[in-house]
């Protein structure tokens, strides 16, 4: 399925299972196995490519929507600009906030439809430099089902300090229940990919100077049109007794000690392609190596 900018398409269905042919599980040498040689890197440009941002001009911020404005919520962003605080970059500094279960944090996005690869290069630091000191101070990429405050549905790949410093966290949330997974990474710039490909969602990461790795893949049954964009949040410990009461916590700005600065060098949107015979949820059909080729730009 080719991705389209939302608004060019009226949607009435869910894409779970899109582009996947039913059949027996593949064997390592039999039909259904997609090889690296036959896998194609995602395609740049086109409708979805026009949503990409290189952040060389402050005017680029105008095409990004703030969730708090669109769905009427507390504005948990302390600072947001393009090509100002950080030259050639989008800069986001959150107030005390979080994205977990039913809790809501900052999010700036564009609505896009279909199968998407979102690729960004990001750097997360504490407000005074170094690694964020406050737990669950993370920044990166997110895709969210619009209008799901009551039963949140979204997925993300972020980096920073989770339960420990220097981590990438891949997380999906279904009907308000979050399932996070963390892996250790070096500090500094990190490339992140968040993608939907047929019936799978995927989080990838690459340390500066390193190789692409799969953080996680999981079943995706989110709607055709999603909000794709950038998030950052910080300072979970300051929620105190409200850690078990998302409704009360979401109703106001929590006072705390925010400790995160997110710098985004670029966000690029691409269209992935998947042969009908390949099942991206089955590692015997689509290995991690093949998945990386399908979801990372050529030469990235």
MIPANU-672659 format. One record per residue (C-alpha): x, y, z; residue number from 1. Coordinates in steps of 0.02 Angstrom, whole numbers, plus 50000, padded with zeros to 5 digits. Example, Ala and Ser with C-alpha at 12.3 -4.5 7.8 and 13.67 -1.06 7.14 Angstrom:
residues 2
<pt><c1>50615</c1><c2>49775</c2><c3>50390</c3><fitor>1</fitor></pt>
<pt><c1>50684</c1><c2>49947</c2><c3>50357</c3><fitor>2</fitor></pt>
end
This chain:
residues 300
<pt><c1>50000</c1><c2>50000</c2><c3>50000</c3><fitor>1</fitor></pt>
<pt><c1>50068</c1><c2>50171</c2><c3>49954</c3><fitor>2</fitor></pt>
<pt><c1>50063</c1><c2>50308</c2><c3>50083</c3><fitor>3</fitor></pt>
<pt><c1>49963</c1><c2>50466</c2><c3>50050</c3><fitor>4</fitor></pt>
<pt><c1>49948</c1><c2>50632</c2><c3>50137</c3><fitor>5</fitor></pt>
<pt><c1>49788</c1><c2>50630</c2><c3>50239</c3><fitor>6</fitor></pt>
<pt><c1>49653</c1><c2>50733</c2><c3>50158</c3><fitor>7</fitor></pt>
<pt><c1>49686</c1><c2>50656</c2><c3>49987</c3><fitor>8</fitor></pt>
<pt><c1>49595</c1><c2>50501</c2><c3>50045</c3><fitor>9</fitor></pt>
<pt><c1>49431</c1><c2>50463</c2><c3>50132</c3><fitor>10</fitor></pt>
<pt><c1>49458</c1><c2>50320</c2><c3>50252</c3><fitor>11</fitor></pt>
<pt><c1>49330</c1><c2>50193</c2><c3>50311</c3><fitor>12</fitor></pt>
<pt><c1>49434</c1><c2>50042</c2><c3>50356</c3><fitor>13</fitor></pt>
<pt><c1>49583</c1><c2>49977</c2><c3>50452</c3><fitor>14</fitor></pt>
<pt><c1>49740</c1><c2>49920</c2><c3>50362</c3><fitor>15</fitor></pt>
<pt><c1>49777</c1><c2>49768</c2><c3>50468</c3><fitor>16</fitor></pt>
<pt><c1>49833</c1><c2>49633</c2><c3>50349</c3><fitor>17</fitor></pt>
<pt><c1>49857</c1><c2>49754</c2><c3>50202</c3><fitor>18</fitor></pt>
<pt><c1>49971</c1><c2>49684</c2><c3>50068</c3><fitor>19</fitor></pt>
<pt><c1>49994</c1><c2>49515</c2><c3>50152</c3><fitor>20</fitor></pt>
<pt><c1>49949</c1><c2>49354</c2><c3>50063</c3><fitor>21</fitor></pt>
<pt><c1>49878</c1><c2>49215</c2><c3>50170</c3><fitor>22</fitor></pt>
<pt><c1>49961</c1><c2>49045</c2><c3>50167</c3><fitor>23</fitor></pt>
<pt><c1>50073</c1><c2>48922</c2><c3>50256</c3><fitor>24</fitor></pt>
<pt><c1>50218</c1><c2>48990</c2><c3>50359</c3><fitor>25</fitor></pt>
<pt><c1>50373</c1><c2>49010</c2><c3>50251</c3><fitor>26</fitor></pt>
<pt><c1>50526</c1><c2>48898</c2><c3>50266</c3><fitor>27</fitor></pt>
<pt><c1>50704</c1><c2>48964</c2><c3>50254</c3><fitor>28</fitor></pt>
<pt><c1>50714</c1><c2>48911</c2><c3>50071</c3><fitor>29</fitor></pt>
<pt><c1>50533</c1><c2>48901</c2><c3>50015</c3><fitor>30</fitor></pt>
<pt><c1>50404</c1><c2>49022</c2><c3>49946</c3><fitor>31</fitor></pt>
<pt><c1>50368</c1><c2>49170</c2><c3>50059</c3><fitor>32</fitor></pt>
<pt><c1>50549</c1><c2>49211</c2><c3>50103</c3><fitor>33</fitor></pt>
<pt><c1>50602</c1><c2>49387</c2><c3>50055</c3><fitor>34</fitor></pt>
<pt><c1>50790</c1><c2>49398</c2><c3>50028</c3><fitor>35</fitor></pt>
<pt><c1>50901</c1><c2>49550</c2><c3>50050</c3><fitor>36</fitor></pt>
<pt><c1>50935</c1><c2>49548</c2><c3>49863</c3><fitor>37</fitor></pt>
<pt><c1>50748</c1><c2>49561</c2><c3>49824</c3><fitor>38</fitor></pt>
<pt><c1>50706</c1><c2>49688</c2><c3>49959</c3><fitor>39</fitor></pt>
<pt><c1>50686</c1><c2>49869</c2><c3>49904</c3><fitor>40</fitor></pt>
<pt><c1>50732</c1><c2>50022</c2><c3>50007</c3><fitor>41</fitor></pt>
<pt><c1>50588</c1><c2>50144</c2><c3>50039</c3><fitor>42</fitor></pt>
<pt><c1>50550</c1><c2>50272</c2><c3>49906</c3><fitor>43</fitor></pt>
<pt><c1>50582</c1><c2>50456</c2><c3>49942</c3><fitor>44</fitor></pt>
<pt><c1>50477</c1><c2>50598</c2><c3>49874</c3><fitor>45</fitor></pt>
<pt><c1>50299</c1><c2>50593</c2><c3>49813</c3><fitor>46</fitor></pt>
<pt><c1>50148</c1><c2>50646</c2><c3>49915</c3><fitor>47</fitor></pt>
<pt><c1>50214</c1><c2>50586</c2><c3>50081</c3><fitor>48</fitor></pt>
<pt><c1>50390</c1><c2>50650</c2><c3>50046</c3><fitor>49</fitor></pt>
<pt><c1>50322</c1><c2>50826</c2><c3>50035</c3><fitor>50</fitor></pt>
<pt><c1>50288</c1><c2>50818</c2><c3>50221</c3><fitor>51</fitor></pt>
<pt><c1>50474</c1><c2>50798</c2><c3>50260</c3><fitor>52</fitor></pt>
<pt><c1>50569</c1><c2>50934</c2><c3>50353</c3><fitor>53</fitor></pt>
<pt><c1>50752</c1><c2>50983</c2><c3>50344</c3><fitor>54</fitor></pt>
<pt><c1>50723</c1><c2>51128</c2><c3>50465</c3><fitor>55</fitor></pt>
<pt><c1>50830</c1><c2>51258</c2><c3>50377</c3><fitor>56</fitor></pt>
<pt><c1>50693</c1><c2>51389</c2><c3>50386</c3><fitor>57</fitor></pt>
<pt><c1>50586</c1><c2>51444</c2><c3>50533</c3><fitor>58</fitor></pt>
<pt><c1>50434</c1><c2>51445</c2><c3>50418</c3><fitor>59</fitor></pt>
<pt><c1>50439</c1><c2>51254</c2><c3>50412</c3><fitor>60</fitor></pt>
<pt><c1>50362</c1><c2>51246</c2><c3>50585</c3><fitor>61</fitor></pt>
<pt><c1>50196</c1><c2>51307</c2><c3>50514</c3><fitor>62</fitor></pt>
<pt><c1>50155</c1><c2>51138</c2><c3>50435</c3><fitor>63</fitor></pt>
<pt><c1>50170</c1><c2>51047</c2><c3>50602</c3><fitor>64</fitor></pt>
<pt><c1>50017</c1><c2>51043</c2><c3>50716</c3><fitor>65</fitor></pt>
<pt><c1>50024</c1><c2>51043</c2><c3>50906</c3><fitor>66</fitor></pt>
<pt><c1>49913</c1><c2>50909</c2><c3>50982</c3><fitor>67</fitor></pt>
<pt><c1>49869</c1><c2>51024</c2><c3>51127</c3><fitor>68</fitor></pt>
<pt><c1>49799</c1><c2>51152</c2><c3>51002</c3><fitor>69</fitor></pt>
<pt><c1>49704</c1><c2>51031</c2><c3>50891</c3><fitor>70</fitor></pt>
<pt><c1>49628</c1><c2>50919</c2><c3>51024</c3><fitor>71</fitor></pt>
<pt><c1>49618</c1><c2>51053</c2><c3>51159</c3><fitor>72</fitor></pt>
<pt><c1>49735</c1><c2>51000</c2><c3>51298</c3><fitor>73</fitor></pt>
<pt><c1>49861</c1><c2>51073</c2><c3>51419</c3><fitor>74</fitor></pt>
<pt><c1>50011</c1><c2>51141</c2><c3>51323</c3><fitor>75</fitor></pt>
<pt><c1>50158</c1><c2>51045</c2><c3>51395</c3><fitor>76</fitor></pt>
<pt><c1>50289</c1><c2>51123</c2><c3>51282</c3><fitor>77</fitor></pt>
<pt><c1>50407</c1><c2>51251</c2><c3>51361</c3><fitor>78</fitor></pt>
<pt><c1>50495</c1><c2>51294</c2><c3>51197</c3><fitor>79</fitor></pt>
<pt><c1>50472</c1><c2>51245</c2><c3>51015</c3><fitor>80</fitor></pt>
<pt><c1>50557</c1><c2>51324</c2><c3>50865</c3><fitor>81</fitor></pt>
<pt><c1>50644</c1><c2>51288</c2><c3>50700</c3><fitor>82</fitor></pt>
<pt><c1>50815</c1><c2>51354</c2><c3>50648</c3><fitor>83</fitor></pt>
<pt><c1>50824</c1><c2>51468</c2><c3>50799</c3><fitor>84</fitor></pt>
<pt><c1>50882</c1><c2>51386</c2><c3>50960</c3><fitor>85</fitor></pt>
<pt><c1>50976</c1><c2>51255</c2><c3>50858</c3><fitor>86</fitor></pt>
<pt><c1>51029</c1><c2>51306</c2><c3>50682</c3><fitor>87</fitor></pt>
<pt><c1>50957</c1><c2>51195</c2><c3>50546</c3><fitor>88</fitor></pt>
<pt><c1>50855</c1><c2>51096</c2><c3>50672</c3><fitor>89</fitor></pt>
<pt><c1>50688</c1><c2>51081</c2><c3>50758</c3><fitor>90</fitor></pt>
<pt><c1>50706</c1><c2>51112</c2><c3>50945</c3><fitor>91</fitor></pt>
<pt><c1>50581</c1><c2>51052</c2><c3>51075</c3><fitor>92</fitor></pt>
<pt><c1>50594</c1><c2>51075</c2><c3>51263</c3><fitor>93</fitor></pt>
<pt><c1>50452</c1><c2>50994</c2><c3>51362</c3><fitor>94</fitor></pt>
<pt><c1>50381</c1><c2>51037</c2><c3>51531</c3><fitor>95</fitor></pt>
<pt><c1>50356</c1><c2>50897</c2><c3>51657</c3><fitor>96</fitor></pt>
<pt><c1>50254</c1><c2>50771</c2><c3>51558</c3><fitor>97</fitor></pt>
<pt><c1>50243</c1><c2>50591</c2><c3>51499</c3><fitor>98</fitor></pt>
<pt><c1>50172</c1><c2>50474</c2><c3>51368</c3><fitor>99</fitor></pt>
<pt><c1>50124</c1><c2>50313</c2><c3>51457</c3><fitor>100</fitor></pt>
<pt><c1>49958</c1><c2>50219</c2><c3>51469</c3><fitor>101</fitor></pt>
<pt><c1>49828</c1><c2>50358</c2><c3>51478</c3><fitor>102</fitor></pt>
<pt><c1>49952</c1><c2>50498</c2><c3>51517</c3><fitor>103</fitor></pt>
<pt><c1>49981</c1><c2>50631</c2><c3>51384</c3><fitor>104</fitor></pt>
<pt><c1>50132</c1><c2>50734</c2><c3>51338</c3><fitor>105</fitor></pt>
<pt><c1>50192</c1><c2>50852</c2><c3>51201</c3><fitor>106</fitor></pt>
<pt><c1>50169</c1><c2>50804</c2><c3>51019</c3><fitor>107</fitor></pt>
<pt><c1>50190</c1><c2>50898</c2><c3>50854</c3><fitor>108</fitor></pt>
<pt><c1>50136</c1><c2>50806</c2><c3>50698</c3><fitor>109</fitor></pt>
<pt><c1>50068</c1><c2>50795</c2><c3>50522</c3><fitor>110</fitor></pt>
<pt><c1>49923</c1><c2>50682</c2><c3>50472</c3><fitor>111</fitor></pt>
<pt><c1>49975</c1><c2>50551</c2><c3>50344</c3><fitor>112</fitor></pt>
<pt><c1>49892</c1><c2>50397</c2><c3>50275</c3><fitor>113</fitor></pt>
<pt><c1>49947</c1><c2>50222</c2><c3>50229</c3><fitor>114</fitor></pt>
<pt><c1>50113</c1><c2>50134</c2><c3>50250</c3><fitor>115</fitor></pt>
<pt><c1>50246</c1><c2>50256</c2><c3>50311</c3><fitor>116</fitor></pt>
<pt><c1>50431</c1><c2>50261</c2><c3>50352</c3><fitor>117</fitor></pt>
<pt><c1>50472</c1><c2>50409</c2><c3>50467</c3><fitor>118</fitor></pt>
<pt><c1>50660</c1><c2>50435</c2><c3>50482</c3><fitor>119</fitor></pt>
<pt><c1>50742</c1><c2>50565</c2><c3>50594</c3><fitor>120</fitor></pt>
<pt><c1>50911</c1><c2>50608</c2><c3>50668</c3><fitor>121</fitor></pt>
<pt><c1>50894</c1><c2>50667</c2><c3>50848</c3><fitor>122</fitor></pt>
<pt><c1>50995</c1><c2>50716</c2><c3>50999</c3><fitor>123</fitor></pt>
<pt><c1>50931</c1><c2>50716</c2><c3>51178</c3><fitor>124</fitor></pt>
<pt><c1>51021</c1><c2>50802</c2><c3>51322</c3><fitor>125</fitor></pt>
<pt><c1>50979</c1><c2>50867</c2><c3>51495</c3><fitor>126</fitor></pt>
<pt><c1>50940</c1><c2>51051</c2><c3>51511</c3><fitor>127</fitor></pt>
<pt><c1>51119</c1><c2>51081</c2><c3>51570</c3><fitor>128</fitor></pt>
<pt><c1>51196</c1><c2>50960</c2><c3>51446</c3><fitor>129</fitor></pt>
<pt><c1>51246</c1><c2>50779</c2><c3>51467</c3><fitor>130</fitor></pt>
<pt><c1>51117</c1><c2>50644</c2><c3>51495</c3><fitor>131</fitor></pt>
<pt><c1>50947</c1><c2>50690</c2><c3>51568</c3><fitor>132</fitor></pt>
<pt><c1>50950</c1><c2>50658</c2><c3>51755</c3><fitor>133</fitor></pt>
<pt><c1>50763</c1><c2>50637</c2><c3>51779</c3><fitor>134</fitor></pt>
<pt><c1>50688</c1><c2>50466</c2><c3>51743</c3><fitor>135</fitor></pt>
<pt><c1>50587</c1><c2>50441</c2><c3>51585</c3><fitor>136</fitor></pt>
<pt><c1>50655</c1><c2>50594</c2><c3>51497</c3><fitor>137</fitor></pt>
<pt><c1>50643</c1><c2>50540</c2><c3>51316</c3><fitor>138</fitor></pt>
<pt><c1>50625</c1><c2>50617</c2><c3>51144</c3><fitor>139</fitor></pt>
<pt><c1>50599</c1><c2>50552</c2><c3>50968</c3><fitor>140</fitor></pt>
<pt><c1>50460</c1><c2>50493</c2><c3>50853</c3><fitor>141</fitor></pt>
<pt><c1>50278</c1><c2>50448</c2><c3>50878</c3><fitor>142</fitor></pt>
<pt><c1>50126</c1><c2>50396</c2><c3>50775</c3><fitor>143</fitor></pt>
<pt><c1>49956</c1><c2>50416</c2><c3>50854</c3><fitor>144</fitor></pt>
<pt><c1>49775</c1><c2>50378</c2><c3>50812</c3><fitor>145</fitor></pt>
<pt><c1>49684</c1><c2>50545</c2><c3>50812</c3><fitor>146</fitor></pt>
<pt><c1>49550</c1><c2>50579</c2><c3>50942</c3><fitor>147</fitor></pt>
<pt><c1>49599</c1><c2>50439</c2><c3>51062</c3><fitor>148</fitor></pt>
<pt><c1>49608</c1><c2>50528</c2><c3>51228</c3><fitor>149</fitor></pt>
<pt><c1>49489</c1><c2>50405</c2><c3>51313</c3><fitor>150</fitor></pt>
<pt><c1>49572</c1><c2>50247</c2><c3>51246</c3><fitor>151</fitor></pt>
<pt><c1>49744</c1><c2>50300</c2><c3>51184</c3><fitor>152</fitor></pt>
<pt><c1>49819</c1><c2>50211</c2><c3>51034</c3><fitor>153</fitor></pt>
<pt><c1>49994</c1><c2>50259</c2><c3>50980</c3><fitor>154</fitor></pt>
<pt><c1>50172</c1><c2>50196</c2><c3>50953</c3><fitor>155</fitor></pt>
<pt><c1>50341</c1><c2>50278</c2><c3>50977</c3><fitor>156</fitor></pt>
<pt><c1>50529</c1><c2>50260</c2><c3>50970</c3><fitor>157</fitor></pt>
<pt><c1>50625</c1><c2>50381</c2><c3>51081</c3><fitor>158</fitor></pt>
<pt><c1>50796</c1><c2>50401</c2><c3>51159</c3><fitor>159</fitor></pt>
<pt><c1>50866</c1><c2>50476</c2><c3>51319</c3><fitor>160</fitor></pt>
<pt><c1>50843</c1><c2>50422</c2><c3>51499</c3><fitor>161</fitor></pt>
<pt><c1>50710</c1><c2>50290</c2><c3>51533</c3><fitor>162</fitor></pt>
<pt><c1>50732</c1><c2>50184</c2><c3>51691</c3><fitor>163</fitor></pt>
<pt><c1>50918</c1><c2>50213</c2><c3>51661</c3><fitor>164</fitor></pt>
<pt><c1>51019</c1><c2>50340</c2><c3>51560</c3><fitor>165</fitor></pt>
<pt><c1>51071</c1><c2>50306</c2><c3>51381</c3><fitor>166</fitor></pt>
<pt><c1>50926</c1><c2>50206</c2><c3>51310</c3><fitor>167</fitor></pt>
<pt><c1>50813</c1><c2>50188</c2><c3>51160</c3><fitor>168</fitor></pt>
<pt><c1>50634</c1><c2>50147</c2><c3>51205</c3><fitor>169</fitor></pt>
<pt><c1>50513</c1><c2>50065</c2><c3>51082</c3><fitor>170</fitor></pt>
<pt><c1>50335</c1><c2>50073</c2><c3>51145</c3><fitor>171</fitor></pt>
<pt><c1>50160</c1><c2>50037</c2><c3>51083</c3><fitor>172</fitor></pt>
<pt><c1>50001</c1><c2>50081</c2><c3>51173</c3><fitor>173</fitor></pt>
<pt><c1>49835</c1><c2>49995</c2><c3>51137</c3><fitor>174</fitor></pt>
<pt><c1>49675</c1><c2>50055</c2><c3>51220</c3><fitor>175</fitor></pt>
<pt><c1>49775</c1><c2>50146</c2><c3>51352</c3><fitor>176</fitor></pt>
<pt><c1>49895</c1><c2>50005</c2><c3>51398</c3><fitor>177</fitor></pt>
<pt><c1>50078</c1><c2>50038</c2><c3>51357</c3><fitor>178</fitor></pt>
<pt><c1>50208</c1><c2>49904</c2><c3>51320</c3><fitor>179</fitor></pt>
<pt><c1>50384</c1><c2>49978</c2><c3>51324</c3><fitor>180</fitor></pt>
<pt><c1>50550</c1><c2>49897</c2><c3>51285</c3><fitor>181</fitor></pt>
<pt><c1>50720</c1><c2>49978</c2><c3>51314</c3><fitor>182</fitor></pt>
<pt><c1>50892</c1><c2>49947</c2><c3>51240</c3><fitor>183</fitor></pt>
<pt><c1>51056</c1><c2>50032</c2><c3>51286</c3><fitor>184</fitor></pt>
<pt><c1>51135</c1><c2>50159</c2><c3>51167</c3><fitor>185</fitor></pt>
<pt><c1>51279</c1><c2>50282</c2><c3>51169</c3><fitor>186</fitor></pt>
<pt><c1>51245</c1><c2>50465</c2><c3>51203</c3><fitor>187</fitor></pt>
<pt><c1>51244</c1><c2>50589</c2><c3>51060</c3><fitor>188</fitor></pt>
<pt><c1>51155</c1><c2>50589</c2><c3>50893</c3><fitor>189</fitor></pt>
<pt><c1>51044</c1><c2>50439</c2><c3>50856</c3><fitor>190</fitor></pt>
<pt><c1>50950</c1><c2>50397</c2><c3>50696</c3><fitor>191</fitor></pt>
<pt><c1>50774</c1><c2>50333</c2><c3>50727</c3><fitor>192</fitor></pt>
<pt><c1>50645</c1><c2>50253</c2><c3>50614</c3><fitor>193</fitor></pt>
<pt><c1>50463</c1><c2>50224</c2><c3>50657</c3><fitor>194</fitor></pt>
<pt><c1>50367</c1><c2>50133</c2><c3>50521</c3><fitor>195</fitor></pt>
<pt><c1>50208</c1><c2>50044</c2><c3>50474</c3><fitor>196</fitor></pt>
<pt><c1>50223</c1><c2>49911</c2><c3>50340</c3><fitor>197</fitor></pt>
<pt><c1>50068</c1><c2>49809</c2><c3>50304</c3><fitor>198</fitor></pt>
<pt><c1>50018</c1><c2>49725</c2><c3>50466</c3><fitor>199</fitor></pt>
<pt><c1>50178</c1><c2>49764</c2><c3>50560</c3><fitor>200</fitor></pt>
<pt><c1>50244</c1><c2>49916</c2><c3>50653</c3><fitor>201</fitor></pt>
<pt><c1>50431</c1><c2>49933</c2><c3>50675</c3><fitor>202</fitor></pt>
<pt><c1>50553</c1><c2>50036</c2><c3>50777</c3><fitor>203</fitor></pt>
<pt><c1>50734</c1><c2>50047</c2><c3>50717</c3><fitor>204</fitor></pt>
<pt><c1>50885</c1><c2>50142</c2><c3>50783</c3><fitor>205</fitor></pt>
<pt><c1>51064</c1><c2>50179</c2><c3>50735</c3><fitor>206</fitor></pt>
<pt><c1>51198</c1><c2>50252</c2><c3>50849</c3><fitor>207</fitor></pt>
<pt><c1>51308</c1><c2>50385</c2><c3>50771</c3><fitor>208</fitor></pt>
<pt><c1>51433</c1><c2>50294</c2><c3>50661</c3><fitor>209</fitor></pt>
<pt><c1>51351</c1><c2>50125</c2><c3>50695</c3><fitor>210</fitor></pt>
<pt><c1>51236</c1><c2>50006</c2><c3>50602</c3><fitor>211</fitor></pt>
<pt><c1>51047</c1><c2>49998</c2><c3>50598</c3><fitor>212</fitor></pt>
<pt><c1>50965</c1><c2>49883</c2><c3>50725</c3><fitor>213</fitor></pt>
<pt><c1>50787</c1><c2>49826</c2><c3>50753</c3><fitor>214</fitor></pt>
<pt><c1>50726</c1><c2>49883</c2><c3>50922</c3><fitor>215</fitor></pt>
<pt><c1>50557</c1><c2>49799</c2><c3>50903</c3><fitor>216</fitor></pt>
<pt><c1>50422</c1><c2>49742</c2><c3>50782</c3><fitor>217</fitor></pt>
<pt><c1>50242</c1><c2>49714</c2><c3>50833</c3><fitor>218</fitor></pt>
<pt><c1>50070</c1><c2>49689</c2><c3>50754</c3><fitor>219</fitor></pt>
<pt><c1>49989</c1><c2>49848</c2><c3>50691</c3><fitor>220</fitor></pt>
<pt><c1>49801</c1><c2>49870</c2><c3>50675</c3><fitor>221</fitor></pt>
<pt><c1>49795</c1><c2>50059</c2><c3>50685</c3><fitor>222</fitor></pt>
<pt><c1>49683</c1><c2>50155</c2><c3>50564</c3><fitor>223</fitor></pt>
<pt><c1>49738</c1><c2>50215</c2><c3>50392</c3><fitor>224</fitor></pt>
<pt><c1>49764</c1><c2>50396</c2><c3>50445</c3><fitor>225</fitor></pt>
<pt><c1>49881</c1><c2>50432</c2><c3>50590</c3><fitor>226</fitor></pt>
<pt><c1>49968</c1><c2>50582</c2><c3>50665</c3><fitor>227</fitor></pt>
<pt><c1>50154</c1><c2>50559</c2><c3>50628</c3><fitor>228</fitor></pt>
<pt><c1>50278</c1><c2>50671</c2><c3>50716</c3><fitor>229</fitor></pt>
<pt><c1>50394</c1><c2>50718</c2><c3>50858</c3><fitor>230</fitor></pt>
<pt><c1>50374</c1><c2>50701</c2><c3>51045</c3><fitor>231</fitor></pt>
<pt><c1>50477</c1><c2>50737</c2><c3>51201</c3><fitor>232</fitor></pt>
<pt><c1>50433</c1><c2>50717</c2><c3>51384</c3><fitor>233</fitor></pt>
<pt><c1>50522</c1><c2>50718</c2><c3>51552</c3><fitor>234</fitor></pt>
<pt><c1>50521</c1><c2>50701</c2><c3>51741</c3><fitor>235</fitor></pt>
<pt><c1>50404</c1><c2>50556</c2><c3>51780</c3><fitor>236</fitor></pt>
<pt><c1>50451</c1><c2>50557</c2><c3>51965</c3><fitor>237</fitor></pt>
<pt><c1>50371</c1><c2>50727</c2><c3>51989</c3><fitor>238</fitor></pt>
<pt><c1>50199</c1><c2>50650</c2><c3>51957</c3><fitor>239</fitor></pt>
<pt><c1>50208</c1><c2>50581</c2><c3>52135</c3><fitor>240</fitor></pt>
<pt><c1>50040</c1><c2>50512</c2><c3>52193</c3><fitor>241</fitor></pt>
<pt><c1>49963</c1><c2>50550</c2><c3>52022</c3><fitor>242</fitor></pt>
<pt><c1>50063</c1><c2>50409</c2><c3>51940</c3><fitor>243</fitor></pt>
<pt><c1>49906</c1><c2>50303</c2><c3>51960</c3><fitor>244</fitor></pt>
<pt><c1>49780</c1><c2>50435</c2><c3>51908</c3><fitor>245</fitor></pt>
<pt><c1>49802</c1><c2>50487</c2><c3>51726</c3><fitor>246</fitor></pt>
<pt><c1>49639</c1><c2>50585</c2><c3>51721</c3><fitor>247</fitor></pt>
<pt><c1>49688</c1><c2>50702</c2><c3>51862</c3><fitor>248</fitor></pt>
<pt><c1>49867</c1><c2>50717</c2><c3>51799</c3><fitor>249</fitor></pt>
<pt><c1>49810</c1><c2>50761</c2><c3>51623</c3><fitor>250</fitor></pt>
<pt><c1>49694</c1><c2>50897</c2><c3>51686</c3><fitor>251</fitor></pt>
<pt><c1>49835</c1><c2>51012</c2><c3>51740</c3><fitor>252</fitor></pt>
<pt><c1>50018</c1><c2>51051</c2><c3>51716</c3><fitor>253</fitor></pt>
<pt><c1>50120</c1><c2>50953</c2><c3>51843</c3><fitor>254</fitor></pt>
<pt><c1>50252</c1><c2>51057</c2><c3>51933</c3><fitor>255</fitor></pt>
<pt><c1>50420</c1><c2>50973</c2><c3>51933</c3><fitor>256</fitor></pt>
<pt><c1>50600</c1><c2>50975</c2><c3>51874</c3><fitor>257</fitor></pt>
<pt><c1>50599</c1><c2>50951</c2><c3>51684</c3><fitor>258</fitor></pt>
<pt><c1>50767</c1><c2>50900</c2><c3>51616</c3><fitor>259</fitor></pt>
<pt><c1>50765</c1><c2>50871</c2><c3>51428</c3><fitor>260</fitor></pt>
<pt><c1>50813</c1><c2>50961</c2><c3>51269</c3><fitor>261</fitor></pt>
<pt><c1>50773</c1><c2>50879</c2><c3>51101</c3><fitor>262</fitor></pt>
<pt><c1>50861</c1><c2>50931</c2><c3>50941</c3><fitor>263</fitor></pt>
<pt><c1>50797</c1><c2>50857</c2><c3>50777</c3><fitor>264</fitor></pt>
<pt><c1>50911</c1><c2>50875</c2><c3>50626</c3><fitor>265</fitor></pt>
<pt><c1>50778</c1><c2>50818</c2><c3>50502</c3><fitor>266</fitor></pt>
<pt><c1>50618</c1><c2>50716</c2><c3>50486</c3><fitor>267</fitor></pt>
<pt><c1>50595</c1><c2>50624</c2><c3>50321</c3><fitor>268</fitor></pt>
<pt><c1>50443</c1><c2>50527</c2><c3>50265</c3><fitor>269</fitor></pt>
<pt><c1>50457</c1><c2>50386</c2><c3>50139</c3><fitor>270</fitor></pt>
<pt><c1>50349</c1><c2>50250</c2><c3>50061</c3><fitor>271</fitor></pt>
<pt><c1>50397</c1><c2>50069</c2><c3>50097</c3><fitor>272</fitor></pt>
<pt><c1>50362</c1><c2>49929</c2><c3>49975</c3><fitor>273</fitor></pt>
<pt><c1>50326</c1><c2>49747</c2><c3>50022</c3><fitor>274</fitor></pt>
<pt><c1>50299</c1><c2>49599</c2><c3>49903</c3><fitor>275</fitor></pt>
<pt><c1>50131</c1><c2>49514</c2><c3>49924</c3><fitor>276</fitor></pt>
<pt><c1>50210</c1><c2>49348</c2><c3>49975</c3><fitor>277</fitor></pt>
<pt><c1>50311</c1><c2>49419</c2><c3>50120</c3><fitor>278</fitor></pt>
<pt><c1>50247</c1><c2>49425</c2><c3>50300</c3><fitor>279</fitor></pt>
<pt><c1>50341</c1><c2>49559</c2><c3>50400</c3><fitor>280</fitor></pt>
<pt><c1>50279</c1><c2>49486</c2><c3>50565</c3><fitor>281</fitor></pt>
<pt><c1>50363</c1><c2>49319</c2><c3>50528</c3><fitor>282</fitor></pt>
<pt><c1>50552</c1><c2>49326</c2><c3>50549</c3><fitor>283</fitor></pt>
<pt><c1>50570</c1><c2>49172</c2><c3>50438</c3><fitor>284</fitor></pt>
<pt><c1>50487</c1><c2>49270</c2><c3>50298</c3><fitor>285</fitor></pt>
<pt><c1>50564</c1><c2>49441</c2><c3>50332</c3><fitor>286</fitor></pt>
<pt><c1>50724</c1><c2>49435</c2><c3>50435</c3><fitor>287</fitor></pt>
<pt><c1>50788</c1><c2>49583</c2><c3>50535</c3><fitor>288</fitor></pt>
<pt><c1>50918</c1><c2>49616</c2><c3>50401</c3><fitor>289</fitor></pt>
<pt><c1>50785</c1><c2>49620</c2><c3>50266</c3><fitor>290</fitor></pt>
<pt><c1>50669</c1><c2>49727</c2><c3>50373</c3><fitor>291</fitor></pt>
<pt><c1>50808</c1><c2>49854</c2><c3>50395</c3><fitor>292</fitor></pt>
<pt><c1>50832</c1><c2>49866</c2><c3>50207</c3><fitor>293</fitor></pt>
<pt><c1>50645</c1><c2>49887</c2><c3>50180</c3><fitor>294</fitor></pt>
<pt><c1>50632</c1><c2>50028</c2><c3>50307</c3><fitor>295</fitor></pt>
<pt><c1>50793</c1><c2>50129</c2><c3>50297</c3><fitor>296</fitor></pt>
<pt><c1>50838</c1><c2>50249</c2><c3>50156</c3><fitor>297</fitor></pt>
<pt><c1>50972</c1><c2>50188</c2><c3>50037</c3><fitor>298</fitor></pt>
<pt><c1>51139</c1><c2>50248</c2><c3>50102</c3><fitor>299</fitor></pt>
<pt><c1>51072</c1><c2>50303</c2><c3>50271</c3><fitor>300</fitor></pt>
end
